[in-house]
Amino acid sequence: MNYEDTTNYLFNKTANFEQQGTAGYKEGLGTMLAFSEHLEHPHKHFRSIHVAGTNGKGSVCHLVAAMLQVCGYRVGLYTSPHIVDFSERIKVNGIPIQEDYVIDFVEQERSFFEPLNPSFFEITTAMAFKYFQDMNVDIAVIEVGLGGRLDSTNIITPILSVITNISLDHTHLLGSSIERIAVEKAGIIKPDVPVVIGESTQETRQVFAATAQENRSKIVFADDEDCKEITEASLESDGMMHYRHKSMGEFRCELTGEFQPRNMNTALCALHQLADMGYLNDFGQNLDNAFQNVRKMTGLMARWQKVRENPTVICDMGHNSGAWEYLSHQLENIDCHELRIIFGIAEDKDVQSVLEKLPRNATYFFTKSNNKRALSEMSLKSLGDHLGLNSKTYPNVEEAYQAALQGATNEDMIFVGGSAYIVSDFLKAHI
């Protein structure tokens, strides 16, 4: 098989939650543990940082990875989903996994794993851990795929765990309450391993504190006043987010979404814990270098990413209600003549809750991604009409984008977002 054949095999011949939804979700760690034993436990050959959460975990992973790279570490980075190509999921110092490695891994290991009927994510996770071992990484930053307790990545024992925040998402799998979802996310807390909680509520704090106590784990709540790293944040004319740190002065970051200060605070709190453990010396002097160049250093895409000007075109993922708490506010306050939003979402999300948060001062171009879980554009329009949203429908992202461009002036703004797969379809054609 060539690379295209191999990735098609992974996407289409295995249980795949990203493509199939609940039907592609495989619960439990048994297969992953068997696969790990077969590979002689590659994750035990490098240190790791484990990051869970409903929103922001991808940004936090990339921010932490960028700082570790600047400080001289060889850094593995495992995230999902990919935006343009499968190889984005597995990187070392920002460089995606080689196509030949993907081909060889599947060809060499499929005789072992096929009888186990593993999921797409189980195979990919095993591949990532073996690749990091073979590439001699010092530290790998590992993003949880779904939940935490039963996620395939949860066979690792990291040096630090991070949980960014909790909101209602994947409730059909993780539970219908904030407390129940928090229990699933808290499953990554390991005995005697420190954990950083980015954002908490009264309900989630109780869950995390109790789990940490059971595991004798130091717990740090990054949103506590005495733990907050950021004293001031503002978007400046140079296109950078400017921050003031309570002890390390001013620095800048190229990630500029309104929600990014919260992610930055979580990342900085995690970095301080790593410094306390002796992994980072004087990282404060590297803040600008790491965070001004985080996209280039780590390959991060689709986080308030500007694709063009005149008119301005921005893309970002907002796949659940929690994300739109911030995105909607930011879009409503954009200084533009007309706001045009290309939007689509997966059918297994809380669509009504997301639509209720969408800005009302926009023209909508409802569409669907090339993904089996995508909600049809006509269903979106029907729901949007009940909420008074001004919309038209298009069968795919490219047609929606061309329609949004038509008649747009240089003073207008076009936003492409919702499902990660909407952004993926868009960026595959426009980067």
N, C-alpha and C positions, 0 to 999 in steps of 0.2 A: 504493500500500500504506500502511496505517497502521502504528503501531509494533509491534503484536502480529503483524501479517502479516510485517513486516520481520524481526523476531527469529525467528519460526518459519521463515522462509526461510533465515536464517543457520544455525539449528540443524539443520534437516532436509534442506536441499537442497545442502549442501556436505559434503565429507569432514570428519568431526568426531571426533577421538580421544576426547573426553569422552563422547560417546554411543556410539561404535562400537568403541572400543579400537583394536587394531592395524590393523584395516581402515580406520580413519579417520586414521591417522598418515601424514603426507606428509614424506618425508625430503628434505633439500637446501634450498638457499637461492635457487635459480634463479627460482622464481615470485616470491618476496619481493623480490628485486633488481629484477625487471622491473616489479613493482607500484610499488616505490619510485621507479624512474626515471620512470615515467608520472606520478607525483605530484610530481616534481621534488625528490625526496629531502627530505621534510619533517623527518626526524630530524636533519638538519644545521643546523636553525634553533634548536636549544635544546641545552643541556648535559644530560647524562644520567648516571645511576648505575645500573649493571647488577648484578642480584642473582640468583645461582643457588644451588642446594643441594637436598638431599633433603628436609629438614625445616627449618622456621623461617624460610624466606625471606619468606613473607608478613608475618609479625610484624616482621622486620627492616625490610622495605620501609616498613611503616606507622610504625615508630618513627623511622626516618630522615626520612620525609616530614613527620611532625609537628614535628620539630625545625627543619627547613628552613622550614616555614610560620611557626613562632614567630619565627624570625630574619628574617622579612620577605620571603622568596622567594615567588614565584608557582610552585606546585609541581604538576606532573603526576604522576599515580600510575596505573600500569598493572599489574594483578594478575589472577590467575585461580586457580580458577574463581570465578564469582559465587555468592552464596548465595541471594539472593532474586530479583534482577533483573539482566539483562544489563548495564545501565548502571553497575553497581558496578565493572565491570572498568576503566573509564576515568573518572578523576576529575581535577578541578583544584581545589586547596585543599579537598579533601574533598567537593566537589559533583559528583555523577555527571553524565556526558555527557547533554546534552539529547536527548529522544526525537526531536525534529525533525531534529537533526543526523544521528542514526543513519539515519533514513528517507532523508534527502536524499543522504547518502553512498552508500548502497546503490543508490538509483535512478540517481544520476549516474554511478556507476562500474561498474555491473554489465555494461554493454555492452563495457567493456574487460576486466574480470577473468574473466567467465564462460568465454571461450575458453581461458583459462589453467588452468581447473579448480582454483582455489585451495582450500585447506582453510579451515575456519571460523576457525582461529587466524591464518592468514595475512591474511584479510580484516580480522579484528578488530585485529590488530597495525598494519596499514596505516592503519586508521581512527583508532586511538589516536595514531599519530605525526602524522597530518594534523590531528587535533583539537588536539593540543598546540601545533602550529605556529600554527593559527588563533587559539588562545586566548592566544598570546604567553607561554607559560610560560618561566620562567627556567631551571628544572631539572626534569627528569622522572626519577622513580624507576621503573625498568623491571624487572619480575620475569620471569625466564625461565619459559617454559611447560613444557618437557620437555627435560632434558639440558642443553645449552648450545651445543656446537660447531655443530650443525645446527638449532638453534632459530630460529624466525622473527625473534625479537628480536635475533639476533646480527649484524645488519647495522650496528648502531650502534658508534661508537667513544666510549665513555664517558669521563668524567673520573676515575671510580673503579669498579673491579669488586669484587664481594663474593661469596664462596662460603661459605655457612653451615656445611655439613657434608656428609658422604657416608655413606649406608647403602644396603643392597640394596633397590632399588625399580625398577620398570619394567625388570627384567633382560632381558626378551625383546626390548627395544629398545636398551638402553644397554650391555648386557654383564652377564655372570654373576659378575663379581668386583668387589670394591671398587676395585681399581686401574683396571679398564676403565671403570667409571662415573666415576672421578675424571678420567680422560683426557677424557671427554665434557664434564664440567663445566668442566674447565680450558680448554676451547675458547673461553670468553668472555674469557680473558686476552689483552689487546691490547698491541702494541708500545708501550713507554714509558708505559703506564697502570698506576698502582699497583693492587695487589690485596690485599684483606683476606681471610684464611681464618679463619672462625669457630672451627671445631673440626677437629682433624686427628688422624690416626693415623700410624704409621710408614710404612704403605703409601701413604697419600694425600699425606703431606708430601713424599715423594720426587717424586711426579708433579707437584705444584704448584710445588715449588722448581725443578725442571728446566724446566717450561714458562715460568715467570717469567724464568729466566735466559736462555732462548732469545729472549724478547721484550724483554729489558733492562728488565723491570718490577720496581719495588720491591715486595717481598712482605712482609706483616706477618701473623704467626700470632697471632691474638687469644688463643689459649689458652696461649701461652708466659708464664711467670711474670712476666717483665719487661714484658709487654704487657697483662696482665689489668687491666681497669679497675675491676672490682667486688671489694671486699674482704669484703663482708658482705651477705647478702640474707635477708629473713624476711617471712613473711606476718603482718601485724598485725591487731588487732581492728577497725581502721577499714576493713577490706576491701581495703587497698592493699598492694602489695609494697613494703617499705621496703629501700632500698639505701644502702650506704655506698661512696662512690667514693674511690679512693686519694688524690686531690688536690682534688676538688671538694666534699667533704663528703657530707651526707645528702640524699636525694631520694626521691620516691615515684612509683610507676607503677600504673595500674589494670589492667594485664595480670598475672594472678596465677597462671598455670599453673606447675607445678613446673619446667618446662623454660624458662620465660621468663628467668631470670637468664642463661642461656647466650645467648639471643637478645639480651638487653640488652647483654651484654659485647661481642658482635659489632657491634651498632649503635653503641655508644660508640666502639669502635675505629675504625669507619668514619668517624664524625663527627670524631674527632681527625685523621684523614688529611685530611678536607675542610678542617679548620681550618688544618692545616699548609700547605695549598695556597692559603689566603687566602679561602676561601668562608664561613667562620664566624668571627666575632669574639666572644670571651667567651661562647660558647654555654653554658658551665657555669652561668651565672646563670639560664638558661631551662629547666633540667632539669625542675623540678617542673611548670612551666606546660605544657611539651610532653607529658610522659609521664603526668601525672595526667589529661590530657584527650585521649589519643590516639584513643580510640574516636570521640568527638564530632568531633575535628578531621579525621579521615581516613575515618570510616565503617567502621572495622574491626568485623567480626562473627565469631562462632563460634570465639573463642579463650577457652576456659574462661569462657563467657558465662553468667551467672546469668539465668534467664528468670522464675523465680518462687520464692517461699518457702512453707514450710508445705504440702507438703514442698518442700525445696530441689530445684530442677531446673537442672542445668548441661548445656550442650552444648559440644562441642569436636570438632575433626576429628582422627582418628587413623587414617590410611589405610594405614599400613605398620608394619613391625616396629620400626623405629627410633623412631617416635612413641610406641609402646606401652611402650618401655623406661621412659619417664617417666610416661605416663598411668597405667599399671598401679600403679606405686609410689604415686602420689598418691592414687588411688582406694582402694587397700588401707589407707591411713592416714587416711581420712576418718572423723571422729567422728560416726557415725550409727547408728541402730538396725538398719536394713536397707538395703543397697545394691542398687538395681534398675537394670540396664543395658539400654537399648534399643540394639541393635547390628546393623549391616549393613555389607557390604563389597563391593567390585567383584570379579568372578570372576577378573580377570587379575592380582590381587595374590597375594603369597605368603600365602595364607589360613591355612595350617597354622601358619606361623611366628607370625602375629599371634595366632591363637587360643591358642597355647601360652603367650603372655604375658598373656592376660586374667586379671584377678583371680579367684581361686577362691572368695572370700567374697561372692559376689553371686548374685542371681537374674537370669537373662537373658530378654529379650524379643526374640528373633531376628526380624528382618524384612528387607525389601528396599526400596530406593529406587525411584522412578519413573525409572529409567535402564536402558537396554538392557544395560549392562555388569554390572548388579547380580547377585550370587550369590543364588540362591533361599534362602528361609528354611529350607526343609526340608534343603537341603544343609548349611547352617550347623549345624542341629541335629544332623545325623548326625555331623559332625566334632566338634561340642561334646560329644556323648554319649560319644565315645571318650576325651575328656579329662576326663570327670566333671563337666562344667558343667551346672548346674541350669537348664533352659530350657524355654520354650514358644515357639510360632511364631505369627506374625501376617503377613497378606498385604501390609500397608502400614504406614508409620510412624505414622499417626494412630491406627490400631487398636492398635498396640503401646503407644503413649503412654497411651491411655485405659485399657488393661488395667493398665499400670504404676501409674497414678493410683488405680485401684480398690483399696481396702483399704490404701493407703499412709497412714501416720501422719505427723504433723508432724515426727517425729524421723527419718524415712526420707530417703534421697536418691535421686533419679532422674537418671541420666546418659544423655544422648543423644549417640551418637557412632559412630565408625568412618569410613565413607566421607563425604566432603564432601557427597554427594548425600543421605545420610540426614539430616544437619543442615539441608540446604537444604529438604527436604520438611517438616521439623519447623518451622523458623522461618517459612516461608511461611504457616503456619497459626497461629503463636503470637507474632508480634511486631506 
